[in-house]
Amino acid sequence: MTEPDRPEPDYPEVLLGRPRTLRGRDVSRGAEVSLVSARKFWHALGFPVVAGDDVMFTEADREALASLTGLVRDGALDEPTALSLARAFARSADRLAGWQSQLIAEAVEDELTAGRAADTDQTFRLPTLDAATETARRIVDLSDRLEPLLVYAWRRHLSATVARMIADAEPEEYGTTKVRSVGFADLVNFSALVRKMSERELARLVQRFEALSADVITAHDGRLVKTVGDEVLFTAAPAAPAAAIALDLVDAIQEDDLLPDVRVGVARGPVVSRMGDIFGTTVNRASRLTAAAPAGTVLVDGPTARELAELSGFELHGRRRRVLRGVGTVTPSVLRRASSGGRRPG
């Protein structure tokens, strides 16, 4: 006698860890804050405001709200800062959840389609119910094991950020800028590739570019600021690591059969750091140098060239002075590895 099929669990509720038993007013009352304040923090976390009679909250929601508003009540943070922190958590968690879910879904799809006839349709499609259900099941199984890794990674990056902040601190006065070497790496002819490749092939290419770039940048103690499709923005404190990153990116990508050539621009100067991103003329100069660089080439600005000229291992070949749109006059140099380990200032 066969057993009847067991109903699938409510995977979203399983991931919440506790049943939905509370309404919005229950959460606000339990956290000892007004319903208006509760909605404000809930919205800052990236979720839509819900009707007061909807039973969709858990005890975990009440505890989180009480913890966050407690920081304000105790004077550890003011309300605008607490709301900004909530938004930062929300943006990072939303992207992380989507990224991880997609990776697991792709692995599930590969397993379910293994052994079948080759799929000639390379466009992305919505997953089947079987694939979506299996992905949800695996995410539930992995969540408890991944959660400590998330906290570990956050503390490690928080430690590195605090170390950089102390190293950048001025002894007497508060400043908003810091001196950094900034680099852009840009895939050549990416727009033409977009027209020729399927969506699935394009996704693999972008993922490969991001992974390879991250490996090279972190290997030289640089910081990957962000990736935008065919472009990567990175920083390093001294000029030498930034130069090593740029040259290694060019070499690594040239050796990769999947990726087209890359061009890199590096500039050095003050930058403004805000919300994990960087801004300023130095960033713009690096971007314009990248656009002006030939494929497989690294272009650096004058401040970078002057600092590298005192170091061994690099060759600098000066180019004519040019005007870069929105930046002004720049005298770039082509950066290469020194052929004999010596130095050759441009």
Phi and psi in degrees as GROMACS dihedral restraints (atoms count N, CA, C in turn):
[ dihedral_restraints ]
;  ai    aj    ak    al  type     phi  dphi    fc
    3     4     5     6     1   -80.6    20    10
    4     5     6     7     1   144.0    20    10
    6     7     8     9     1   -76.1    20    10
    7     8     9    10     1   142.4    20    10
    9    10    11    12     1   -66.4    20    10
   10    11    12    13     1   149.8    20    10
   12    13    14    15     1   -61.0    20    10
   13    14    15    16     1   132.7    20    10
   15    16    17    18     1   -78.6    20    10
   16    17    18    19     1   139.0    20    10
   18    19    20    21     1   -67.0    20    10
   19    20    21    22     1   144.7    20    10
   21    22    23    24     1   -67.2    20    10
   22    23    24    25     1   139.0    20    10
   24    25    26    27     1   -68.8    20    10
   25    26    27    28     1   164.4    20    10
   27    28    29    30     1   -79.9    20    10
   28    29    30    31     1    90.7    20    10
   30    31    32    33     1   -59.2    20    10
   31    32    33    34     1   -44.1    20    10
   33    34    35    36     1   -57.6    20    10
   34    35    36    37     1   -39.4    20    10
   36    37    38    39     1   -72.1    20    10
   37    38    39    40     1   -35.3    20    10
   39    40    41    42     1   -60.7    20    10
   40    41    42    43     1   -40.6    20    10
   42    43    44    45     1   -66.4    20    10
   43    44    45    46     1   -31.1    20    10
   45    46    47    48     1   -66.2    20    10
   46    47    48    49     1   -23.6    20    10
   48    49    50    51     1    88.8    20    10
   49    50    51    52     1   -21.7    20    10
   51    52    53    54     1  -142.8    20    10
   52    53    54    55     1   154.3    20    10
   54    55    56    57     1   -71.8    20    10
   55    56    57    58     1   152.3    20    10
   57    58    59    60     1   -78.3    20    10
   58    59    60    61     1   108.7    20    10
   60    61    62    63     1  -129.5    20    10
   61    62    63    64     1    -3.6    20    10
   63    64    65    66     1  -117.1    20    10
   64    65    66    67     1   150.1    20    10
   66    67    68    69     1   -97.1    20    10
   67    68    69    70     1   171.1    20    10
   69    70    71    72     1   -57.5    20    10
   70    71    72    73     1   -42.8    20    10
   72    73    74    75     1   -67.5    20    10
   73    74    75    76     1   -29.2    20    10
   75    76    77    78     1   -67.0    20    10
   76    77    78    79     1   -40.3    20    10
   78    79    80    81     1   -66.0    20    10
   79    80    81    82     1   -46.1    20    10
   81    82    83    84     1   -65.0    20    10
   82    83    84    85     1   -39.5    20    10
   84    85    86    87     1   -66.1    20    10
   85    86    87    88     1   -41.7    20    10
   87    88    89    90     1   -66.7    20    10
   88    89    90    91     1   -31.4    20    10
   90    91    92    93     1   -87.9    20    10
   91    92    93    94     1    -3.7    20    10
   93    94    95    96     1    61.8    20    10
   94    95    96    97     1    45.0    20    10
   96    97    98    99     1  -133.7    20    10
   97    98    99   100     1   164.7    20    10
   99   100   101   102     1   -72.0    20    10
  100   101   102   103     1   158.4    20    10
  102   103   104   105     1   -63.9    20    10
  103   104   105   106     1   -32.7    20    10
  105   106   107   108     1   -63.2    20    10
  106   107   108   109     1   -45.7    20    10
  108   109   110   111     1   -64.8    20    10
  109   110   111   112     1   -39.7    20    10
  111   112   113   114     1   -61.9    20    10
  112   113   114   115     1   -44.0    20    10
  114   115   116   117     1   -65.0    20    10
  115   116   117   118     1   -34.9    20    10
  117   118   119   120     1   -64.2    20    10
  118   119   120   121     1   -44.8    20    10
  120   121   122   123     1   -71.3    20    10
  121   122   123   124     1   -37.7    20    10
  123   124   125   126     1   -61.9    20    10
  124   125   126   127     1   -41.9    20    10
  126   127   128   129     1   -67.8    20    10
  127   128   129   130     1   -37.6    20    10
  129   130   131   132     1   -63.0    20    10
  130   131   132   133     1   -28.7    20    10
  132   133   134   135     1   -77.2    20    10
  133   134   135   136     1    -0.5    20    10
  135   136   137   138     1    94.8    20    10
  136   137   138   139     1    13.6    20    10
  138   139   140   141     1  -110.1    20    10
  139   140   141   142     1   145.9    20    10
  141   142   143   144     1   -69.7    20    10
  142   143   144   145     1   149.0    20    10
  144   145   146   147     1   -68.4    20    10
  145   146   147   148     1   132.4    20    10
  147   148   149   150     1  -110.6    20    10
  148   149   150   151     1   162.8    20    10
  150   151   152   153     1   -64.3    20    10
  151   152   153   154     1   147.7    20    10
  153   154   155   156     1   -64.1    20    10
  154   155   156   157     1   -22.6    20    10
  156   157   158   159     1   -94.3    20    10
  157   158   159   160     1    -1.7    20    10
  159   160   161   162     1   -75.6    20    10
  160   161   162   163     1   125.0    20    10
  162   163   164   165     1   -89.3    20    10
  163   164   165   166     1    94.5    20    10
  165   166   167   168     1  -140.9    20    10
  166   167   168   169     1     8.0    20    10
  168   169   170   171     1  -109.5    20    10
  169   170   171   172     1   157.6    20    10
  171   172   173   174     1  -119.1    20    10
  172   173   174   175     1   175.2    20    10
  174   175   176   177     1   -62.2    20    10
  175   176   177   178     1   -29.9    20    10
  177   178   179   180     1   -63.3    20    10
  178   179   180   181     1   -36.3    20    10
  180   181   182   183     1   -63.7    20    10
  181   182   183   184     1   -42.0    20    10
  183   184   185   186     1   -63.8    20    10
  184   185   186   187     1   -43.9    20    10
  186   187   188   189     1   -64.4    20    10
  187   188   189   190     1   -40.9    20    10
  189   190   191   192     1   -64.7    20    10
  190   191   192   193     1   -43.4    20    10
  192   193   194   195     1   -63.5    20    10
  193   194   195   196     1   -43.1    20    10
  195   196   197   198     1   -62.8    20    10
  196   197   198   199     1   -38.4    20    10
  198   199   200   201     1   -66.1    20    10
  199   200   201   202     1   -45.2    20    10
  201   202   203   204     1   -69.4    20    10
  202   203   204   205     1   -46.5    20    10
  204   205   206   207     1   -70.5    20    10
  205   206   207   208     1   -24.7    20    10
  207   208   209   210     1   -64.2    20    10
  208   209   210   211     1   -32.5    20    10
  210   211   212   213     1   -63.1    20    10
  211   212   213   214     1   -36.1    20    10
  213   214   215   216     1   -73.5    20    10
  214   215   216   217     1   -44.4    20    10
  216   217   218   219     1   -62.4    20    10
  217   218   219   220     1   -36.4    20    10
  219   220   221   222     1   -82.4    20    10
  220   221   222   223     1    -4.4    20    10
  222   223   224   225     1    83.8    20    10
  223   224   225   226     1     7.3    20    10
  225   226   227   228     1   -70.8    20    10
  226   227   228   229     1   -33.3    20    10
  228   229   230   231     1  -140.0    20    10
  229   230   231   232     1   151.2    20    10
  231   232   233   234     1   -85.5    20    10
  232   233   234   235     1   166.7    20    10
  234   235   236   237     1   -63.1    20    10
  235   236   237   238     1   -44.1    20    10
  237   238   239   240     1   -58.5    20    10
  238   239   240   241     1   -38.9    20    10
  240   241   242   243     1   -67.8    20    10
  241   242   243   244     1   -41.5    20    10
  243   244   245   246     1   -61.8    20    10
  244   245   246   247     1   -41.7    20    10
  246   247   248   249     1   -65.5    20    10
  247   248   249   250     1   -38.5    20    10
  249   250   251   252     1   -65.3    20    10
  250   251   252   253     1   -39.1    20    10
  252   253   254   255     1   -63.8    20    10
  253   254   255   256     1   -39.7    20    10
  255   256   257   258     1   -61.6    20    10
  256   257   258   259     1   -42.0    20    10
  258   259   260   261     1   -64.6    20    10
  259   260   261   262     1   -38.5    20    10
  261   262   263   264     1   -63.4    20    10
  262   263   264   265     1   -45.0    20    10
  264   265   266   267     1   -59.8    20    10
  265   266   267   268     1   -43.7    20    10
  267   268   269   270     1   -63.3    20    10
  268   269   270   271     1   -47.8    20    10
  270   271   272   273     1   -62.3    20    10
  271   272   273   274     1   -43.2    20    10
  273   274   275   276     1   -68.7    20    10
  274   275   276   277     1   -44.2    20    10
  276   277   278   279     1   -67.1    20    10
  277   278   279   280     1   -37.8    20    10
  279   280   281   282     1   -63.6    20    10
  280   281   282   283     1   -45.9    20    10
  282   283   284   285     1   -67.2    20    10
  283   284   285   286     1   -40.8    20    10
  285   286   287   288     1   -63.6    20    10
  286   287   288   289     1   -44.7    20    10
  288   289   290   291     1   -62.3    20    10
  289   290   291   292     1   -44.0    20    10
  291   292   293   294     1   -64.8    20    10
  292   293   294   295     1   -40.6    20    10
  294   295   296   297     1   -64.7    20    10
  295   296   297   298     1   -50.0    20    10
  297   298   299   300     1   -65.4    20    10
  298   299   300   301     1   -41.4    20    10
  300   301   302   303     1   -62.2    20    10
  301   302   303   304     1   -39.4    20    10
  303   304   305   306     1   -66.1    20    10
  304   305   306   307     1   -40.8    20    10
  306   307   308   309     1   -61.2    20    10
  307   308   309   310     1   -44.2    20    10
  309   310   311   312     1   -68.1    20    10
  310   311   312   313     1   -39.7    20    10
  312   313   314   315     1   -62.2    20    10
  313   314   315   316     1   -39.5    20    10
  315   316   317   318     1   -65.8    20    10
  316   317   318   319     1   -38.3    20    10
  318   319   320   321     1   -65.2    20    10
  319   320   321   322     1   -40.7    20    10
  321   322   323   324     1   -63.8    20    10
  322   323   324   325     1   -44.0    20    10
  324   325   326   327     1   -61.6    20    10
  325   326   327   328     1   -41.6    20    10
  327   328   329   330     1   -62.2    20    10
  328   329   330   331     1   -39.3    20    10
  330   331   332   333     1   -68.5    20    10
  331   332   333   334     1   -42.6    20    10
  333   334   335   336     1   -69.7    20    10
  334   335   336   337     1   -27.2    20    10
  336   337   338   339     1   -97.9    20    10
  337   338   339   340     1    -0.2    20    10
  339   340   341   342     1   -64.3    20    10
  340   341   342   343     1   134.1    20    10
  342   343   344   345     1    87.7    20    10
  343   344   345   346     1   -11.8    20    10
  345   346   347   348     1   -81.8    20    10
  346   347   348   349     1   169.9    20    10
  348   349   350   351     1   -61.6    20    10
  349   350   351   352     1   149.3    20    10
  351   352   353   354     1   -57.7    20    10
  352   353   354   355     1   134.3    20    10
  354   355   356   357     1   -86.9    20    10
  355   356   357   358     1   111.9    20    10
  357   358   359   360     1   -80.7    20    10
  358   359   360   361     1   -15.0    20    10
  360   361   362   363     1   -86.7    20    10
  361   362   363   364     1   107.7    20    10
  363   364   365   366     1   -95.7    20    10
  364   365   366   367     1    10.3    20    10
  366   367   368   369     1   -82.0    20    10
  367   368   369   370     1   156.2    20    10
  369   370   371   372     1   -76.2    20    10
  370   371   372   373     1   137.4    20    10
  372   373   374   375     1  -130.2    20    10
  373   374   375   376     1   160.3    20    10
  375   376   377   378     1   -64.1    20    10
  376   377   378   379     1   143.0    20    10
  378   379   380   381     1   -68.9    20    10
  379   380   381   382     1   154.1    20    10
  381   382   383   384     1   -67.9    20    10
  382   383   384   385     1   165.6    20    10
  384   385   386   387     1   -61.7    20    10
  385   386   387   388     1   -38.5    20    10
  387   388   389   390     1   -62.3    20    10
  388   389   390   391     1   -44.0    20    10
  390   391   392   393     1   -67.0    20    10
  391   392   393   394     1   -42.6    20    10
  393   394   395   396     1   -64.8    20    10
  394   395   396   397     1   -40.6    20    10
  396   397   398   399     1   -67.3    20    10
  397   398   399   400     1   -41.7    20    10
  399   400   401   402     1   -66.1    20    10
  400   401   402   403     1   -37.5    20    10
  402   403   404   405     1   -62.9    20    10
  403   404   405   406     1   -45.2    20    10
  405   406   407   408     1   -61.2    20    10
  406   407   408   409     1   -40.8    20    10
  408   409   410   411     1   -62.9    20    10
  409   410   411   412     1   -42.9    20    10
  411   412   413   414     1   -67.9    20    10
  412   413   414   415     1   -38.2    20    10
  414   415   416   417     1   -61.4    20    10
  415   416   417   418     1   -42.5    20    10
  417   418   419   420     1   -61.6    20    10
  418   419   420   421     1   -44.3    20    10
  420   421   422   423     1   -64.0    20    10
  421   422   423   424     1   -33.2    20    10
  423   424   425   426     1   -89.5    20    10
  424   425   426   427     1   -18.6    20    10
  426   427   428   429     1   -58.4    20    10
  427   428   429   430     1   -44.4    20    10
  429   430   431   432     1   -66.3    20    10
  430   431   432   433     1   -29.8    20    10
  432   433   434   435     1   -82.6    20    10
  433   434   435   436     1   -27.1    20    10
  435   436   437   438     1   -82.9    20    10
  436   437   438   439     1   -26.7    20    10
  438   439   440   441     1   -58.7    20    10
  439   440   441   442     1   -45.4    20    10
  441   442   443   444     1   -62.0    20    10
  442   443   444   445     1   -33.2    20    10
  444   445   446   447     1   -66.0    20    10
  445   446   447   448     1   -36.8    20    10
  447   448   449   450     1   -62.5    20    10
  448   449   450   451     1   -46.3    20    10
  450   451   452   453     1   -65.0    20    10
  451   452   453   454     1   -41.2    20    10
  453   454   455   456     1   -60.1    20    10
  454   455   456   457     1   -48.0    20    10
  456   457   458   459     1   -62.9    20    10
  457   458   459   460     1   -40.9    20    10
  459   460   461   462     1   -61.9    20    10
  460   461   462   463     1   -44.8    20    10
  462   463   464   465     1   -66.3    20    10
  463   464   465   466     1   -37.7    20    10
  465   466   467   468     1   -63.8    20    10
  466   467   468   469     1   -46.0    20    10
  468   469   470   471     1   -69.4    20    10
  469   470   471   472     1   -34.4    20    10
  471   472   473   474     1   -63.6    20    10
  472   473   474   475     1   -41.1    20    10
  474   475   476   477     1   -61.6    20    10
  475   476   477   478     1   -44.4    20    10
  477   478   479   480     1   -65.4    20    10
  478   479   480   481     1   -37.7    20    10
  480   481   482   483     1   -66.1    20    10
  481   482   483   484     1   -42.9    20    10
  483   484   485   486     1   -64.3    20    10
  484   485   486   487     1   -39.7    20    10
  486   487   488   489     1   -61.7    20    10
  487   488   489   490     1   -42.8    20    10
  489   490   491   492     1   -65.0    20    10
  490   491   492   493     1   -39.1    20    10
  492   493   494   495     1   -63.6    20    10
  493   494   495   496     1   -42.4    20    10
  495   496   497   498     1   -66.7    20    10
  496   497   498   499     1   -40.6    20    10
  498   499   500   501     1   -65.2    20    10
  499   500   501   502     1   -32.3    20    10
  501   502   503   504     1   -84.1    20    10
  502   503   504   505     1   -13.1    20    10
  504   505   506   507     1   -63.4    20    10
  505   506   507   508     1   139.8    20    10
  507   508   509   510     1   -83.7    20    10
  508   509   510   511     1   142.3    20    10
  510   511   512   513     1   -66.8    20    10
  511   512   513   514     1   -26.3    20    10
  513   514   515   516     1  -124.4    20    10
  514   515   516   517     1   -37.8    20    10
  516   517   518   519     1  -125.7    20    10
  517   518   519   520     1   150.9    20    10
  519   520   521   522     1   -78.8    20    10
  520   521   522   523     1   134.7    20    10
  522   523   524   525     1  -132.8    20    10
  523   524   525   526     1   153.0    20    10
  525   526   527   528     1  -102.1    20    10
  526   527   528   529     1    -9.2    20    10
  528   529   530   531     1  -112.1    20    10
  529   530   531   532     1   158.4    20    10
  531   532   533   534     1  -143.3    20    10
  532   533   534   535     1   154.7    20    10
  534   535   536   537     1   -89.5    20    10
  535   536   537   538     1   127.5    20    10
  537   538   539   540     1  -143.1    20    10
  538   539   540   541     1   155.7    20    10
  540   541   542   543     1   -93.3    20    10
  541   542   543   544     1   126.3    20    10
  543   544   545   546     1  -117.2    20    10
  544   545   546   547     1   132.9    20    10
  546   547   548   549     1  -129.5    20    10
  547   548   549   550     1   142.1    20    10
  549   550   551   552     1  -116.5    20    10
  550   551   552   553     1   134.9    20    10
  552   553   554   555     1  -118.1    20    10
  553   554   555   556     1   129.7    20    10
  555   556   557   558     1  -131.5    20    10
  556   557   558   559     1   126.2    20    10
  558   559   560   561     1   -69.9    20    10
  559   560   561   562     1   135.5    20    10
  561   562   563   564     1   -82.4    20    10
  562   563   564   565     1   139.7    20    10
  564   565   566   567     1    58.7    20    10
  565   566   567   568     1    35.3    20    10
  567   568   569   570     1   -66.4    20    10
  568   569   570   571     1   -38.2    20    10
  570   571   572   573     1   -60.6    20    10
  571   572   573   574     1   -39.0    20    10
  573   574   575   576     1   -66.6    20    10
  574   575   576   577     1   -36.2    20    10
  576   577   578   579     1   -65.4    20    10
  577   578   579   580     1   -38.7    20    10
  579   580   581   582     1   -57.8    20    10
  580   581   582   583     1   -38.2    20    10
  582   583   584   585     1   -72.8    20    10
  583   584   585   586     1   -25.5    20    10
  585   586   587   588     1   -95.4    20    10
  586   587   588   589     1   -27.8    20    10
  588   589   590   591     1   -94.9    20    10
  589   590   591   592     1   153.8    20    10
  591   592   593   594     1   -74.9    20    10
  592   593   594   595     1   166.6    20    10
  594   595   596   597     1   -62.0    20    10
  595   596   597   598     1   -39.9    20    10
  597   598   599   600     1   -66.7    20    10
  598   599   600   601     1   -42.8    20    10
  600   601   602   603     1   -64.2    20    10
  601   602   603   604     1   -40.3    20    10
  603   604   605   606     1   -64.2    20    10
  604   605   606   607     1   -40.2    20    10
  606   607   608   609     1   -62.7    20    10
  607   608   609   610     1   -41.5    20    10
  609   610   611   612     1   -63.4    20    10
  610   611   612   613     1   -40.7    20    10
  612   613   614   615     1   -63.4    20    10
  613   614   615   616     1   -47.3    20    10
  615   616   617   618     1   -63.6    20    10
  616   617   618   619     1   -42.0    20    10
  618   619   620   621     1   -63.0    20    10
  619   620   621   622     1   -41.0    20    10
  621   622   623   624     1   -64.6    20    10
  622   623   624   625     1   -42.8    20    10
  624   625   626   627     1   -61.4    20    10
  625   626   627   628     1   -45.0    20    10
  627   628   629   630     1   -64.0    20    10
  628   629   630   631     1   -43.7    20    10
  630   631   632   633     1   -66.4    20    10
  631   632   633   634     1   -45.1    20    10
  633   634   635   636     1   -64.3    20    10
  634   635   636   637     1   -42.5    20    10
  636   637   638   639     1   -62.2    20    10
  637   638   639   640     1   -43.8    20    10
  639   640   641   642     1   -61.2    20    10
  640   641   642   643     1   -41.1    20    10
  642   643   644   645     1   -63.0    20    10
  643   644   645   646     1   -45.1    20    10
  645   646   647   648     1   -67.1    20    10
  646   647   648   649     1   -44.3    20    10
  648   649   650   651     1   -65.0    20    10
  649   650   651   652     1   -47.3    20    10
  651   652   653   654     1   -70.2    20    10
  652   653   654   655     1   -27.3    20    10
  654   655   656   657     1   -62.3    20    10
  655   656   657   658     1   -27.9    20    10
  657   658   659   660     1  -103.5    20    10
  658   659   660   661     1    20.9    20    10
  660   661   662   663     1    61.5    20    10
  661   662   663   664     1    29.9    20    10
  663   664   665   666     1   -89.6    20    10
  664   665   666   667     1   178.7    20    10
  666   667   668   669     1  -124.4    20    10
  667   668   669   670     1   124.4    20    10
  669   670   671   672     1   -81.3    20    10
  670   671   672   673     1   109.4    20    10
  672   673   674   675     1   -78.0    20    10
  673   674   675   676     1   -49.3    20    10
  675   676   677   678     1  -168.1    20    10
  676   677   678   679     1   160.4    20    10
  678   679   680   681     1  -123.2    20    10
  679   680   681   682     1   138.8    20    10
  681   682   683   684     1  -132.6    20    10
  682   683   684   685     1    85.8    20    10
  684   685   686   687     1    62.5    20    10
  685   686   687   688     1  -100.7    20    10
  687   688   689   690     1   -94.7    20    10
  688   689   690   691     1    10.7    20    10
  690   691   692   693     1  -134.2    20    10
  691   692   693   694     1   142.3    20    10
  693   694   695   696     1  -125.7    20    10
  694   695   696   697     1   134.5    20    10
  696   697   698   699     1  -112.3    20    10
  697   698   699   700     1   128.0    20    10
  699   700   701   702     1  -137.7    20    10
  700   701   702   703     1   162.1    20    10
  702   703   704   705     1  -135.3    20    10
  703   704   705   706     1   159.0    20    10
  705   706   707   708     1  -149.0    20    10
  706   707   708   709     1   153.6    20    10
  708   709   710   711     1   -71.9    20    10
  709   710   711   712     1   -64.0    20    10
  711   712   713   714     1   -81.1    20    10
  712   713   714   715     1   170.9    20    10
  714   715   716   717     1   -76.9    20    10
  715   716   717   718     1   -32.4    20    10
  717   718   719   720     1   -61.3    20    10
  718   719   720   721     1   -47.8    20    10
  720   721   722   723     1   -62.1    20    10
  721   722   723   724     1   -37.2    20    10
  723   724   725   726     1   -63.2    20    10
  724   725   726   727     1   -40.3    20    10
  726   727   728   729     1   -65.6    20    10
  727   728   729   730     1   -41.4    20    10
  729   730   731   732     1   -64.3    20    10
  730   731   732   733     1   -39.9    20    10
  732   733   734   735     1   -60.6    20    10
  733   734   735   736     1   -47.6    20    10
  735   736   737   738     1   -60.2    20    10
  736   737   738   739     1   -46.8    20    10
  738   739   740   741     1   -67.9    20    10
  739   740   741   742     1   -40.2    20    10
  741   742   743   744     1   -67.3    20    10
  742   743   744   745     1   -35.7    20    10
  744   745   746   747     1   -61.8    20    10
  745   746   747   748     1   -45.3    20    10
  747   748   749   750     1   -60.3    20    10
  748   749   750   751     1   -45.8    20    10
  750   751   752   753     1   -66.5    20    10
  751   752   753   754     1   -46.0    20    10
  753   754   755   756     1   -64.3    20    10
  754   755   756   757     1   -39.7    20    10
  756   757   758   759     1   -74.4    20    10
  757   758   759   760     1   -33.5    20    10
  759   760   761   762     1   -64.2    20    10
  760   761   762   763     1   -29.8    20    10
  762   763   764   765     1   -84.2    20    10
  763   764   765   766     1    -8.6    20    10
  765   766   767   768     1   -91.8    20    10
  766   767   768   769     1   121.6    20    10
  768   769   770   771     1   -68.5    20    10
  769   770   771   772     1   -24.1    20    10
  771   772   773   774     1   -79.7    20    10
  772   773   774   775     1   -30.7    20    10
  774   775   776   777     1   -98.6    20    10
  775   776   777   778     1   146.3    20    10
  777   778   779   780     1   -77.4    20    10
  778   779   780   781     1   176.1    20    10
  780   781   782   783     1   -62.8    20    10
  781   782   783   784     1   159.5    20    10
  783   784   785   786     1  -123.9    20    10
  784   785   786   787     1   155.0    20    10
  786   787   788   789     1  -127.3    20    10
  787   788   789   790     1   146.7    20    10
  789   790   791   792     1  -132.6    20    10
  790   791   792   793     1   138.5    20    10
  792   793   794   795     1  -121.5    20    10
  793   794   795   796     1   136.5    20    10
  795   796   797   798     1  -128.5    20    10
  796   797   798   799     1   130.6    20    10
  798   799   800   801     1  -130.4    20    10
  799   800   801   802     1   156.0    20    10
  801   802   803   804     1  -129.8    20    10
  802   803   804   805     1   135.4    20    10
  804   805   806   807     1   162.7    20    10
  805   806   807   808     1  -170.1    20    10
  807   808   809   810     1   -71.9    20    10
  808   809   810   811     1   142.6    20    10
  810   811   812   813     1  -132.4    20    10
  811   812   813   814     1   154.6    20    10
  813   814   815   816     1  -103.8    20    10
  814   815   816   817     1   124.8    20    10
  816   817   818   819     1  -103.7    20    10
  817   818   819   820     1   127.6    20    10
  819   820   821   822     1  -152.4    20    10
  820   821   822   823     1   127.5    20    10
  822   823   824   825     1    54.2    20    10
  823   824   825   826     1    39.4    20    10
  825   826   827   828     1    81.0    20    10
  826   827   828   829     1    -4.5    20    10
  828   829   830   831     1  -111.1    20    10
  829   830   831   832     1   171.3    20    10
  831   832   833   834     1  -129.7    20    10
  832   833   834   835     1   150.0    20    10
  834   835   836   837     1  -140.9    20    10
  835   836   837   838     1   168.5    20    10
  837   838   839   840     1   123.5    20    10
  838   839   840   841     1   176.5    20    10
  840   841   842   843     1   -62.7    20    10
  841   842   843   844     1   -35.8    20    10
  843   844   845   846     1   -61.8    20    10
  844   845   846   847     1   -41.6    20    10
  846   847   848   849     1   -63.5    20    10
  847   848   849   850     1   -44.2    20    10
  849   850   851   852     1   -63.1    20    10
  850   851   852   853     1   -38.9    20    10
  852   853   854   855     1   -65.4    20    10
  853   854   855   856     1   -41.6    20    10
  855   856   857   858     1   -62.2    20    10
  856   857   858   859     1   -40.1    20    10
  858   859   860   861     1   -64.7    20    10
  859   860   861   862     1   -43.6    20    10
  861   862   863   864     1   -67.8    20    10
  862   863   864   865     1   -35.9    20    10
  864   865   866   867     1   -63.8    20    10
  865   866   867   868     1   -38.6    20    10
  867   868   869   870     1   -61.3    20    10
  868   869   870   871     1   -45.0    20    10
  870   871   872   873     1   -63.5    20    10
  871   872   873   874     1   -27.7    20    10
  873   874   875   876     1   -89.1    20    10
  874   875   876   877     1   -11.2    20    10
  876   877   878   879     1   -78.4    20    10
  877   878   879   880     1   138.2    20    10
  879   880   881   882     1   -68.7    20    10
  880   881   882   883     1   163.6    20    10
  882   883   884   885     1   -59.3    20    10
  883   884   885   886     1   137.8    20    10
  885   886   887   888     1    72.6    20    10
  886   887   888   889     1    20.9    20    10
  888   889   890   891     1  -126.1    20    10
  889   890   891   892     1   149.9    20    10
  891   892   893   894     1  -112.7    20    10
  892   893   894   895     1   123.6    20    10
  894   895   896   897     1  -108.8    20    10
  895   896   897   898     1   134.8    20    10
  897   898   899   900     1  -124.3    20    10
  898   899   900   901     1   156.4    20    10
  900   901   902   903     1   -87.8    20    10
  901   902   903   904     1   179.8    20    10
  903   904   905   906     1   -60.5    20    10
  904   905   906   907     1   -50.8    20    10
  906   907   908   909     1   -56.8    20    10
  907   908   909   910     1   -38.8    20    10
  909   910   911   912     1   -67.0    20    10
  910   911   912   913     1   -44.1    20    10
  912   913   914   915     1   -61.4    20    10
  913   914   915   916     1   -41.2    20    10
  915   916   917   918     1   -64.6    20    10
  916   917   918   919     1   -38.8    20    10
  918   919   920   921     1   -71.8    20    10
  919   920   921   922     1   -37.5    20    10
  921   922   923   924     1   -74.2    20    10
  922   923   924   925     1   -24.0    20    10
  924   925   926   927     1   -63.3    20    10
  925   926   927   928     1   -22.5    20    10
  927   928   929   930     1   -87.0    20    10
  928   929   930   931     1    -0.9    20    10
  930   931   932   933     1  -114.7    20    10
  931   932   933   934     1   152.0    20    10
  933   934   935   936     1   -84.8    20    10
  934   935   936   937     1   160.1    20    10
  936   937   938   939     1    99.9    20    10
  937   938   939   940     1    -7.5    20    10
  939   940   941   942     1  -128.4    20    10
  940   941   942   943     1   147.8    20    10
  942   943   944   945     1  -118.3    20    10
  943   944   945   946     1   137.8    20    10
  945   946   947   948     1  -122.3    20    10
  946   947   948   949     1   124.9    20    10
  948   949   950   951     1  -117.2    20    10
  949   950   951   952     1   107.4    20    10
  951   952   953   954     1   -65.1    20    10
  952   953   954   955     1   144.0    20    10
  954   955   956   957     1  -116.8    20    10
  955   956   957   958     1   168.5    20    10
  957   958   959   960     1   -66.1    20    10
  958   959   960   961     1   153.9    20    10
  960   961   962   963     1   -67.0    20    10
  961   962   963   964     1   140.8    20    10
  963   964   965   966     1  -142.8    20    10
  964   965   966   967     1   160.1    20    10
  966   967   968   969     1  -101.5    20    10
  967   968   969   970     1   121.9    20    10
  969   970   971   972     1  -100.3    20    10
  970   971   972   973     1   132.0    20    10
  972   973   974   975     1   -57.6    20    10
  973   974   975   976     1   127.0    20    10
  975   976   977   978     1    78.1    20    10
  976   977   978   979     1    -2.4    20    10
  978   979   980   981     1  -119.2    20    10
  979   980   981   982     1   -43.3    20    10
  981   982   983   984     1   112.6    20    10
  982   983   984   985     1  -159.2    20    10
  984   985   986   987     1   -79.7    20    10
  985   986   987   988     1   130.3    20    10
  987   988   989   990     1  -136.2    20    10
  988   989   990   991     1   141.1    20    10
  990   991   992   993     1  -109.1    20    10
  991   992   993   994     1    96.4    20    10
  993   994   995   996     1   -82.0    20    10
  994   995   996   997     1   163.2    20    10
  996   997   998   999     1  -133.3    20    10
  997   998   999  1000     1   143.9    20    10
  999  1000  1001  1002     1   -83.1    20    10
 1000  1001  1002  1003     1   128.7    20    10
 1002  1003  1004  1005     1   -99.9    20    10
 1003  1004  1005  1006     1   131.0    20    10
 1005  1006  1007  1008     1  -137.4    20    10
 1006  1007  1008  1009     1   165.8    20    10
 1008  1009  1010  1011     1   -74.0    20    10
 1009  1010  1011  1012     1   142.7    20    10
 1011  1012  1013  1014     1   -68.0    20    10
 1012  1013  1014  1015     1   132.5    20    10
 1014  1015  1016  1017     1   -70.0    20    10
 1015  1016  1017  1018     1   -26.8    20    10
 1017  1018  1019  1020     1  -123.3    20    10
 1018  1019  1020  1021     1    16.3    20    10
 1020  1021  1022  1023     1    82.0    20    10
 1021  1022  1023  1024     1    -4.6    20    10
 1023  1024  1025  1026     1   -89.0    20    10
 1024  1025  1026  1027     1  -168.2    20    10
 1026  1027  1028  1029     1  -122.4    20    10
 1027  1028  1029  1030     1   150.4    20    10
 1029  1030  1031  1032     1  -142.3    20    10
 1030  1031  1032  1033     1    87.1    20    10
 1032  1033  1034  1035     1   -62.8    20    10
 1033  1034  1035  1036     1   144.1    20    10
